[in-house]
Amino acid sequence: MQTSSAPTRWAIALILTVGILAVSTAAVFIRLALDAADQRGVGFSLVLAAMRMGIAALMLVPTWRSFHPGQIQRRSLLYSMVAGICLAIHFASWITSLSYTSIAASTTLVTTSPIWVALLSWWIWRERPTWLTSVGIGVAIAGSAVIGLSDLGVASPGQHPLLGNALALIGSWAVSAYFLLSREAQRNGVPTQHHVAITYSLAALVLIPMPWLAHTSYLGYSPRVYVYISLMALFPQVIGHTSLNWAVRWMSPTLVTLVILAEPVGAGLLGLVIFQEYPGPMVLLGAMILLSGVAIAAIGNQDRPSMPSSP
């Protein structure tokens, strides 16, 4: 079990902000890679996800030199391993859902993760959310729905919306389990750098065969595509997800998943700067509602004592 003293709230807020800013770049790099490859569909999306995780795992190879599994409980290592599988399921199911249902429906369903995290935390650890946190969750989810539904008039409903919606919901459940397991692994003795090395490696191993199952190759794209994928591995994954994993060690996973809902806001700002894409009034309204919900939940959560580690 880790015995390091808890960082200050300012330090946690700083790392969490860095994490959100980093994961917000994912949409930009995905867009650049799609345009450079002139590819769409499930197969190439799985290529992006698998290579993102594979390169991220390779970037963390140096951390294995200080890894001593004999000093860590097997149960804690199991938490990290299952978290990696959940991360792979999240990427695979959510990316695939976009080919069967609308972007609006998929985005709205996959961003319900704070609800599942709050419910699971309450059920497993009796960590009941405060009434203000519950209000914040509701407001933030409403804002996310407004953003997701803003493209309702232009998004294709897909060939199998029921299947697509189910896959998006599975993606939400998987990422909820990912953060909860990440919290437990780190609170029970797995250092953050080793936890993410295990998690990203397992996720890569699960994802790597999937493009081949979709009859899509990893080869034959322009060098720019691989540059964008490498940047995707560095910024949103190694910097972004690692920062979020560190933050979830010290604060409520419900609040972390709520803050992650601000990712589309950051991505929208980057899209404005890089692609000159101006968000519509519904997107701006949804962003204001979402950020208000996150602020309400943060206020309701700030006086909650840190949950003890599992025995």
C-alpha positions in Angstrom: 0.0 0.0 0.0 1.3 3.4 -0.9 2.1 5.7 2.1 3.0 8.9 0.3 1.4 12.0 1.7 -1.5 13.5 -0.2 -0.7 16.4 -2.6 -2.3 19.8 -2.2 -5.6 20.6 -3.9 -3.7 23.0 -6.1 -1.4 20.3 -7.2 -4.2 17.9 -7.9 -6.1 20.7 -9.8 -3.0 21.5 -11.9 -2.4 17.8 -12.9 -6.1 17.3 -13.7 -6.1 20.5 -15.8 -3.0 19.3 -17.7 -4.7 15.9 -18.2 -7.9 17.4 -19.6 -5.9 19.7 -21.9 -3.9 16.8 -23.2 -6.8 14.5 -23.8 -8.6 17.3 -25.6 -5.9 17.1 -28.4 -7.1 13.5 -29.2 -9.9 14.7 -31.5 -7.6 17.0 -33.3 -5.0 14.3 -34.0 -7.7 11.8 -35.0 -9.1 14.4 -37.4 -5.6 15.1 -38.9 -4.9 11.4 -39.2 -8.3 10.7 -40.9 -7.7 13.5 -43.4 -4.1 12.5 -44.1 -5.1 8.8 -44.7 -8.4 9.7 -46.5 -9.9 6.8 -44.6 -13.1 6.4 -42.6 -14.9 3.4 -41.0 -14.4 0.9 -38.2 -11.2 -0.7 -39.5 -9.1 2.4 -39.7 -10.5 3.8 -36.4 -9.4 0.5 -34.8 -5.9 1.0 -36.3 -5.8 4.5 -34.7 -6.8 3.1 -31.3 -4.5 0.1 -31.4 -1.4 2.0 -32.6 -2.2 4.8 -30.0 -2.1 2.3 -27.2 0.8 0.3 -28.7 3.1 3.3 -29.1 2.1 4.6 -25.6 3.1 1.3 -24.2 6.4 1.5 -25.9 7.0 5.0 -24.6 6.6 3.6 -21.1 9.1 0.7 -21.5 11.8 2.5 -19.4 9.4 2.4 -16.4 9.6 -1.4 -16.3 13.3 -1.2 -15.1 12.1 -0.1 -11.7 9.1 -2.5 -11.6 9.3 -5.2 -8.9 6.2 -7.3 -9.0 7.2 -9.3 -5.9 6.8 -6.2 -3.8 3.2 -5.6 -4.9 0.1 -7.7 -3.9 -1.2 -9.9 -6.7 -4.7 -8.5 -6.3 -3.4 -4.9 -6.9 -1.6 -6.1 -10.1 -4.8 -7.8 -11.2 -6.7 -4.4 -10.8 -4.2 -2.8 -13.2 -4.5 -5.7 -15.7 -8.3 -5.7 -15.7 -8.2 -1.9 -16.0 -6.2 -2.3 -19.2 -8.7 -4.8 -20.6 -11.5 -2.3 -19.8 -9.7 0.5 -21.5 -9.4 -1.6 -24.7 -13.1 -2.5 -24.5 -14.0 1.2 -24.1 -12.0 2.2 -27.2 -13.2 -0.8 -29.3 -16.9 -0.6 -28.4 -17.2 3.2 -28.6 -15.3 3.5 -31.9 -17.4 0.7 -33.5 -20.6 2.3 -32.2 -20.0 5.3 -34.4 -20.5 3.1 -37.5 -23.9 1.9 -36.4 -25.6 4.9 -34.7 -25.5 8.7 -34.8 -22.6 10.7 -33.3 -25.2 12.4 -31.2 -26.5 9.2 -29.7 -23.1 7.6 -29.3 -21.6 10.7 -27.6 -24.5 11.2 -25.3 -24.5 7.5 -24.1 -20.7 7.2 -23.7 -20.6 10.3 -21.5 -22.9 8.9 -18.9 -19.9 7.4 -17.2 -20.1 9.7 -14.1 -23.5 8.2 -13.3 -22.1 4.6 -13.4 -19.0 5.6 -11.4 -21.2 7.3 -8.7 -23.5 4.3 -8.5 -20.7 1.8 -8.4 -18.8 3.8 -5.7 -22.0 3.9 -3.7 -22.7 0.2 -4.1 -19.2 -1.1 -3.6 -17.7 1.3 -1.1 -20.8 3.0 0.3 -19.4 6.3 -0.9 -22.6 8.1 -1.3 -22.5 11.3 -3.3 -23.6 14.5 -1.6 -26.8 16.1 -2.9 -24.8 18.9 -4.5 -22.6 16.4 -6.3 -25.7 14.6 -7.5 -27.1 17.9 -8.8 -23.8 18.6 -10.6 -23.8 15.2 -12.2 -27.3 15.8 -13.6 -26.5 19.3 -14.9 -23.2 18.1 -16.5 -24.9 15.1 -18.2 -27.6 17.5 -19.5 -24.9 19.8 -20.9 -23.2 16.9 -22.5 -26.5 15.8 -24.1 -27.0 19.2 -25.5 -23.6 19.1 -27.1 -24.1 15.6 -28.4 -27.6 16.4 -29.8 -26.4 19.6 -31.5 -25.5 17.5 -34.6 -28.8 15.6 -34.6 -29.9 17.2 -37.9 -26.7 16.3 -39.8 -25.6 13.0 -38.3 -26.4 9.7 -40.0 -28.5 7.5 -37.9 -26.6 4.4 -39.0 -27.7 1.0 -40.1 -28.3 -0.6 -36.7 -28.9 2.2 -34.1 -29.9 -0.3 -31.4 -26.6 -2.1 -31.8 -24.7 1.2 -31.9 -26.4 2.5 -28.8 -25.6 -0.7 -26.9 -21.9 -0.5 -27.9 -21.7 3.1 -26.8 -23.3 2.2 -23.5 -20.8 -0.7 -23.1 -18.0 1.8 -23.8 -19.4 4.0 -20.9 -19.5 1.0 -18.5 -15.9 0.0 -19.5 -14.4 3.4 -19.0 -16.2 3.7 -15.6 -14.7 0.3 -14.5 -11.3 1.5 -15.9 -11.1 4.5 -13.6 -12.5 2.7 -10.6 -10.0 -0.1 -11.0 -7.2 2.4 -11.6 -8.0 4.1 -8.3 -8.0 0.8 -6.4 -4.7 -0.4 -8.0 -2.9 2.7 -7.0 -4.3 3.0 -3.6 -3.3 -0.6 -2.9 0.4 -0.3 -3.8 0.9 0.0 -7.6 2.8 3.2 -8.4 1.2 5.3 -11.1 4.0 4.8 -13.6 3.8 1.1 -13.3 0.0 1.0 -13.3 -0.2 2.9 -16.6 2.6 0.7 -18.1 0.6 -2.4 -17.3 -2.7 -0.9 -18.3 -1.6 0.5 -21.7 0.3 -2.7 -22.5 -2.7 -4.9 -21.8 -5.0 -2.6 -23.8 -2.6 -2.7 -26.7 -2.4 -6.5 -26.7 -6.2 -6.6 -26.8 -6.6 -4.0 -29.5 -3.8 -5.0 -31.9 -5.6 -8.0 -33.5 -8.9 -6.0 -34.0 -8.0 -4.1 -37.2 -7.0 -7.4 -38.9 -10.4 -8.9 -37.9 -11.9 -5.9 -39.6 -9.7 -6.6 -42.7 -7.7 -3.5 -42.3 -3.9 -3.2 -42.5 -1.5 -1.2 -40.4 0.7 -0.4 -43.4 0.5 1.6 -46.5 -0.4 5.1 -45.1 1.5 8.3 -45.6 4.2 9.2 -43.0 2.1 12.0 -41.7 -0.5 9.5 -40.5 2.1 7.7 -38.3 3.3 11.1 -37.0 -0.2 12.1 -35.9 -0.7 8.7 -34.3 2.6 9.1 -32.4 1.5 12.5 -31.2 -1.8 10.9 -30.2 0.0 8.4 -28.1 2.2 11.0 -26.5 -0.2 13.8 -25.6 -3.8 12.4 -25.0 -2.5 9.0 -23.8 0.8 9.2 -22.0 0.4 12.7 -20.7 -3.4 13.0 -20.6 -4.6 9.6 -19.4 -1.6 9.2 -17.1 -2.4 12.5 -15.4 -6.0 11.4 -15.0 -4.9 8.1 -13.5 -2.7 10.0 -11.0 -5.6 12.3 -10.1 -8.0 9.5 -9.5 -5.6 8.1 -6.9 -6.2 11.2 -4.8 -9.8 12.3 -5.5 -13.3 11.0 -6.2 -13.4 9.0 -9.5 -16.9 10.5 -9.9 -15.5 14.0 -10.0 -12.6 12.9 -12.4 -15.1 11.5 -14.9 -17.2 14.6 -14.6 -14.2 16.8 -15.3 -13.4 14.6 -18.4 -16.8 15.7 -19.8 -15.1 19.1 -20.4 -12.9 17.4 -23.1 -15.3 18.3 -26.0 -15.0 21.9 -24.8 -11.2 21.9 -25.0 -11.4 20.0 -28.3 -13.8 22.6 -29.7 -11.4 25.4 -28.8 -8.6 23.6 -30.5 -10.8 23.0 -33.5 -11.5 26.7 -33.7 -7.8 27.6 -33.7 -6.6 24.8 -36.0 -9.5 24.1 -38.3 -11.4 27.4 -38.0 -14.5 25.5 -37.0 -16.8 27.7 -35.1 -19.1 26.0 -32.6 -22.8 26.6 -33.0 -25.1 28.2 -30.4 -26.3 24.8 -29.1 -22.7 23.7 -28.6 -21.9 26.9 -26.7 -25.0 26.5 -24.6 -24.2 22.9 -23.8 -20.6 23.8 -22.9 -21.8 26.4 -20.4 -24.3 24.0 -18.8 -21.7 21.2 -18.7 -19.0 23.4 -17.0 -21.6 24.7 -14.6 -22.4 21.1 -13.6 -18.7 20.2 -13.1 -18.3 23.3 -10.9 -21.4 22.4 -8.8 -20.1 18.8 -8.4 -16.6 20.1 -7.4 -18.1 22.4 -4.8 -20.2 19.5 -3.4 -17.2 17.2 -3.4 -14.4 19.4 -2.0 -15.2 18.8 1.7 -15.6 15.0 1.3 -12.8 13.1 3.1 -10.6 10.9 1.0 -11.8 7.4 0.9 -9.5 4.9 2.6 -7.7 2.2 0.6 -9.3 -1.2 0.4 -8.1 -3.7 3.0 
